[in-house]
Amino acid sequence: MSLRFRHAAILSLLLSCHSWAGPGATQPSAAQPGAAQPGAAQPTEASQHCQQTSPECREVGRWEFSVAIGAGARSNPLVEGDAQPLVLVPQFSWYGERLFVDNFELGFTLLDRPRHMLNLLLTPGFDKFFFDDGLGFGNFILEDSSLVSGGGDHAGAPDGEVVPTQRAQQVDPKKVDERRLAMMAGLEYGLYIKQWLLSAQILGDAIGVHNGKELRLALGWQGQLGDNTLSASVGAVWQNRQLLDYYYGLDRHEVNNEELLFRGESDWSPMVKFQWRRQLSESWSFYSTLHYKRFGTHTADSPLLEDDYVVTAFIGGIYHF
């Protein structure tokens, strides 16, 4: 049986507020990524670790399914936005020697070395999920990030015509143009040093929704306390003007007061995440997570936002099929 490490999923775990990698994933501890070949002479540390049925390893060529069952929610920072319940969250993955599918992410591994991993990655843009009306895509992502009715695609306020706004002046997101889901494509890099993982993703809009770009950076640590796996991550996301203006900017035809015009600008959003996982049996594991994200200073002034932060919390069990 051939095993390999998951892609550098700390970013997915961290930035999803968003867990794209899912509740069963943890950052590698005292191990590095690589493909294991049982029976090979002098197996690497990563190979030995993968042979221990660790959740950060996947059997090559096999589909894996799990479902998170518990109590949780993701806050919605939009004006009058409803929190997204996280009660039943399915997870799936498939890893080949190079190609992989991990929930809603598609990737191809370019480099797989004892301490380094480099992937091509296609992943949804997370800002869209806040605009889901009712049961939407975001309800099936344990960590983030139907369509709002509107009269067309949002393009952003004209150059040079931005009027400063006040947080007390707000706009109902249900009455503005639809914000569509973008698919972000680019490179993902992971550096593994014992119990630490440094990750970076450089992504751009692959389908022409807003032609925006974003940079995701994260540093994660994982440790064992008896049968408990504890992890903590810190990171930040940089998003450029086109992306933030598309989701949080306001055009003239969307507002009846020019003081509500808003133009997004490039901004950084910091975040922090904590996880606790405990294997209960071959099929069941306990999982809890708490994630906090704060919008950048400029973005937080958008009249579409009621809060300048997003909190995701979940506690429950994971059943592995």
DOTIMAR-245465 format. One record per residue: residue in one letter; x, z, y of N, C-alpha, C in turn. Coordinates in steps of 0.2 Angstrom, whole numbers, plus 2048, in hexadecimal, padded with zeros to 3 digits. Atoms other than C-alpha are relative to their C-alpha. Layout:
// residues N
aXZYXZYXZY...
This chain:
// residues 321
m8048007FA800800800804800806s7FC8007FA8077FB8117FC803806l8037FC7FA8048068208047FE806r7FD8017F98078048337FD804805f8037FC7FB80580E8427FB7FC804r8048037FB7F780B84E8037FE806h7FD8027F97FA80385F801806804a7FF7FA7FB80080E86D7FA802803a8077FF7FE7EF81586E7FF806805i8017FB7FB7F282387A7FD7FE806l8038027FA7ED8198887F87FF7FFs8078008017DD8158807FC8077FFl8037F98007DA82787C800803806l7FF7FD7FA7DF82C88D7FB7FD805l8038047FB7D881F8987F87FF7FFs8078028017C781C8907FC806803c8057FA7FE7BF82D8977FA8007FDh8018058047C281F88C8048017FBs7FA8018047C58238777FF7F97FCw8008068047C78118728038017FAa7FD7FF8067D38178657FC8047FBg8047FD8047C682285F8028087FEp7FE7F98017C583585A8058017FBg7FC7FE8057CF83384B8087FF801a7F98027FE7DF82D854803806804t7FC7FB7FC7ED83885A8067FD802q7FA8027FE7FD8358628058027FAp7FC7FE80580B834855805806802s7FB7FA7FF8158458538067FF7FBa7FA80180382784484E8007FA7FCa8018078048248328488017FB805q8008067FC82782184F7FC7FB7FCp80480580381D81184C8047FC7FCg7FC80580582180583E7FC7FF7FAa80480280681A7FD82E8048037FAa7FD7FD80581D80781F7FF7FC7F9q8008048068217FF80E8028057FAp7FF7FB80581F80C8008057FD7FAg7FB80280582D80C7F38067FD803a7FA8037FD83A8057FF805805800a7FA7FB80084B80D7FF801803807q7FF7FD7FA84E81A80C7FB7FF806p8068017FB83D819815802803807t7FF7FD7F983D81C8287FC806801e8047FA7FE83682C8307F97FD801a8078037FE8278218367FD7FF7F9s80380280682481B8247FE8067FCq8017FA80382582C81D7FA804803h8057FD7FC81983282A7F97FD7FEc80680480180C8248277FE8027F8q8037FF80780C8288147FD8077FFq8037FA8018058398187F97FF803t8078017FE7F483181C7FE803807s8017FE7F97F683582F7FB7FC803p8058047FD7E883083A8037FA805e7FD8057FC7F48268458037FA7FCc7FE8058047F881B8367FA7FC7FDr8068048037ED80D82F8037FC7FAe7FE8048067EE80481E7FF7F9802v8008077FE7F27F28217FB7FC7FCg8058048047E47E681D7F98037FEr8067FC8027D67F381C7FC802806w8057FD7FA7C77F68277FF8077FFe8017F98007C580882B7FA802805f8067FE7FC7B4810831800807801s8017F97FF7B08218387FA800805v8057FF7FB7A2828843801808802a7FF7F97FD7A383784F7F8802801i8077FD80079384284E801807804g7FF7FA7FD79285085B7FC800807a8037FF7F978E85586D8057FE805g7FB8027FB79684D87C7FC7FC805a8038057FA79384388C8067FE804r7FB8037FB79D8398997FC800806s8037FF7F979883D8AB8007F9803n8008067FC79382E8B6801801807p7FF7FE7F979A82E8C77FC7FC805l8048047FC78E8218CE7FB804803v8067FD7FD7808268DA7FA8007FBe8067FF80577282D8CF8027FE7F9g7FE80280777C8288C07FF8057FBd8017FB8057778308B08068007FBa7FA7FE8057848388A47FE7FC7FAq80080480678782D8958018057FAp7FF7FC8057838378858057FD7FAl7FB8028057908378777FE8047FAv8037FD80678783C8678027FD7F9l7FE80480678A82F85A8047FA802v7FB8057FE79982485C8047FD7FBp7FC80380679F81884F8077FD802q7F98027FF7B181384E8027FB7FAf7FD8048067BA8058448067FD802s7F98037FF7CB7FD8428027FC7FAw7FC8048057D57F08398067FE802y7FA8017FE7E77EE8398047FB7FBg7FC8048047F17DF832807802801e7F97FF7FF8047DD832801800807r7FF8017F98037D88447F9800804l8078007FD7F07D58497FD8067FFf8047FA8017E57E484C7FA800804v8077FE7FC7D37E98517FF807800d8017F98007D17FA8577FA802805n8068007FC7BF7FD85C7FF7FA804f8018067FC7BC7F186B8067FD802e7FA8037FE7CE7ED86D8037FB7FBl7FD8058057D77DE8658077FF803g7F98007FF7EA7DD8648047FD7FBf7FB8038057FA7D585D806803802t7FA7FD80080A7DE85A8067FC801l7FA8057FF8197D58628068047FDl7FA7FC8018267E385F7FE8077FCd8027F98048257F28528078037FEr7FA7FD8028357FC8527FF8087FFp8017F880183980F84E7FE804806r8027FC7FA8368148607FC7FC805h8038057FB82E8058687FB7FC7FDm80580580281E7FB8677FE7FC806l8028057FB8197EC8717FA7FC7FDn8058048028087E486F7FD7FC805l8058037FC7FD7D78767F98037FFl8067FC8017EC7DF87A7FB7FD804l8078027FC7DA7DA87F7FC8067FFt8047FA8007CF7E88847FB800806p8058007FB7BF7EB88E803803806g7FF7FC7FA7C07F08A07FB806800f8047FA8017B98028A17FC801806d8047FF7FA7B28028B37F97FE7FFk8078038017A37F88AD7FB8057FDf8057FB80479C8068A27FC804804f8047FB7FC7978118B07F97FC803f8058047FE78B8038B57FB7FE7FBd8058018067828028A47FA804801d8067FD7FF7708068A67FD8027F9g8037FE8077698108978068007FBl7FB80080677280E8868047FA801g7FB8067FF78180388A8068017FCf7FA8008037927FF884804807800g7FD7FA7FF79980F88A7FE8067FCn8037FB80478E81A87F8048007F9f7FD801806798813870808801801i7F97FF7FF7A9818877801807801l8007F98007AD82A874804802807e7FC7FE7FA7BA82A8837FF7FA805d7FF8057FC7B881F891806802804s7FE8007F97B581789E7FA801804s7FA80280276E7F389C8037FD806l7FD8037FA7777E98A97FB802806v8047FE7F97727EE8BB7FD7FA802s8038067FD7667E28C28037FF807g7FD8027FA76C7D88D17FF7F9801g8018077FE76C7C88DA8067FB7FFg7FA80480177D7C18D58068047FEd7FA7FD80178F7C58D1803803807h7FD7FD7FA7987D18DD8077FD802a7FA8047FE7A67C98E7804805804g7FC7FC7FB7AC7D78F37FE7FF807a8018017F97AA7D99058057FB803p7FB8057FC7B27CC911806803802d7FA7FE7FE7C47CE9167FF802808g8017FE7F97C57D89277FA802802e8077FD7FE7B37DE9277FE8067FCv8027F98047B47EF91F7FF805805v8027FA7FC7AC7FD9288018067FCp8007F98047B180F9237FA8037FEt8067FD8027A48179198018087FFq8007F980179F8299177FD8027F9r8027FF80779C8319067F8802800a8077FE7FF78B83790D7FB7FA7FFq80480680078582590E8027FD7F9q7FF80280778281F8FC7FB7FA7FFv80480580277B8108F47FE8007F8d80280080777180F8E48037FA7FCp7FD80680477B8058D77FB7FC7FCk80580480376B7FF8CF7FD7FA804k8038057FB7677F58DF8067FB802v7FA8057FE7787EB8E08017FB7FBd7FE80580577F7DC8D78028037FAe7FD7FE8067837DD8C5807800800r7F98008017947E38C18017FE7F8r7FF80380779A7D98B18068047FDl7FB7FD8047A57DF8A38067FB800a7FA8048017B77D88A48048027FAm7FB7FF8057C37D68968077FF803m7F98007FE7D47DB89A8057FE7FBa7FB8028047E37D3892807801803g7F97FF7FD7F67D78938048037FAl7FB7FC8058047E188B7FF807800e8007F98018057F28848068027FDy7F97FD8038157FC8817FF8077FFg8007F980281780C8788088027FFl7FA7FD8018278178787FF8077FDy8017FA80482782586A807804800i7FA7FB80083383486C7FD8067FDk8027FA80382F84185F7F9801801q8077FF7FF81F8498657FD7FD806w8028037FA81E83F8747FE7F8800l80280780081682E8787FF7FE807l8018037F98188248887FD7F97FFs80480780180C81588A7FF7FD807a8018037FA80A8088967FC7F97FEq8048078017FD7F98978007FD807i8018047FA7FE7EB8A47FB7FB7FEl8058048027EE7E28A47FD7FC806g8048047FB7E47D48AD7FA7FD7FDd8068038027D37CD8AD8017F97FCa7FE8068047D37C089F7FA7FB800i8068048007C17B98A27FD7FE807g8028027FA7C07B78B47FA803804v8057FD7FD7B47C48B8802803808h7FE7FD7F97BE7CC8C78077FE802n7F88028007D07C58C4804806802g7FC7FA7FE7D67D78C68058027FBk7FA7FE8047E57E08BF800807800e8007F98007E87F18B98068027FCl7FA7FD8047F77FC8B37FE8077FEr8027FA8037F480A8A78068047FEl7FB7FC8028018188A57FE8067FDa8017FA80380182789A8058037FCl7FB7FC80480C8358927FC8057FCg8047FB80480583E8838058047FCw7FC7FB80580B84D8787FB8027FBq8047FE8068058528678038067FCg7FD7FB80480886285D7FB8037FBq8047FD80580286B84E800807800l8007F88007FC87D84D7FC8017FAg8037FF8067F888083B7FD7F97FEd8038078027EB8738357FD7FD806n8038037FA7E686F8478057FC804t7FC8057FC7ED8608517FE801807l8018007F97EE8638648047FB803s7FD8057FC7F28568707FE800808a8018007F97F38548838037FA803s7FE8067FD7F584588E7FF800807v8018017F97F78418A08027F9802g7FF8077FE7F78308A97FD7FE806a8038037FA7F18258B67FF7F87FFv8028078007E98148B98017FD807w8008047FA7EE8088C77FB7FA7FFq8058068007E07FB8CB8017FC807n7FF8047FA7E27ED8D87FA7FF804r8058017FB7D77E88E67FA7FC7FDq8068058037CD7DA8DD7FC8047FBl8047FC8057C87E68CE7FC805804l8047FA7FD7C37F58D97FB7FD805d8058037FB7BA7EA8E67FA7FD7FCy8058038047B07E28D87FB8057FEy8057FB8037A97F28D17FE805805y8027FA7FB7A97FE8E07FF7FE807g8028037F97A87F28EF7F97FF801l8078017FE7987EE8F88017FA805d8018057FC7947DD9007FA801805r8057FF7FB7897DA90F7F97FF7FDh80780180377A7D39047FE8067FCe8027FB80477B7E38FA7FE807804v8017FB7FC7787EF9087FC7FE806n8048027FA76C7F0917803804806n7FD7FD7FA7787FA9228087FE7FFe7F98038017897F3926805806800e7FC7FA8017908059268028017F9l8007FF80878E8049138057FB7FDl7FB80580379A7F59118068047FEf7FA7FD8027A97FA9078047FB7FCr7FB8048037B87F19018058047FCg7FB7FC8047C27F78F28077FE802e7F98017FF7D57F88F48038037F9s7FC7FE8067E27FB8E6801807801d8017F98007E280D8E18038037F9w7FE7FD8067E98198D47FB8067FEs8047FB8037DE8248C98038057FBp7FD7FC8057E68338C17FB8037FBm8057FD8057DF83B8B18048057FBv7FD7FC8047E38488A47FB8017FAk8048008067DC84A8928038057FBf7FF7FB8057DC8588847FC7FE7FAq8048018067D88568728028067FBw7FF7FB8057D68628637FD7FD7FAr8038038067D485B8518028047FAr7FF7FC8067D38648407FD7FC7FAq8028048067D285B82F7FC8067FCl8047FB8047C48648267FF7FE7F8s8008038077C38598168037F9800e7FD8078007C88488107FC7FB804s8048047FC7B98418197FE802807w8037FD7FA7B584D827806803804s7FB7FC7FC7C08538367FC802806f8037FE7FA7BB85D8458047FD806y7FC8047FA7BF8558567FC803807s8037FE7FA7BD85B8688057FD805t7FC8037FB7C38538787FD802807l8027FF7F97C385688B8047FB804h7FC8057FC7C88488977FD801808y8027FF7F97C88498AA8047FA804k7FD8057FC7CB83A8B67FD800807r8027FF7F97CB83A8C98017F9803f8008067FD7C882A8D3806800806g7FC8007FA7D58258E07FD801806t8037FD7F97D382B8F27FC7FA803h8048057FD7CD81A8F87FA7FE7FCt8058018047C28168EA7FA805800a8057FA8007B98278EA7FC7FF806d8058007FA7B28228FC7FB7FB7FFs8058058017A88148F47F9803801p8077FE7FF7958168F97FC8007F9l8038018077918128E68028077FCl7FE7FB80379A8228E17FD807803e8027F97FE7928348E18058057FFd7FA7FC8027A183C8D98067FC800d7FA8038007B38398DA8048017F9y7FC7FE8067B783E8C87FB7FE7FAv8048018067B183A8B68038057FBv7FE7FC8057B18478A87FD7FE7FAt8028018067AF8448968018067FBa7FF7FA8047AC8528897FD7FE7F9f8048018077A88518768038057FBi7FE7FC8057A885D8687FC7FE7FAg8048028067A38598568047FE7FAg7FC8028077A88528458017F8800i7FF8078017AF8418407FF7FF7F8y8008018077AA83A82F8037F97FFh7FC8068017B682D8287FE7FD7F9f8028038067AF82181C8057FD7FB
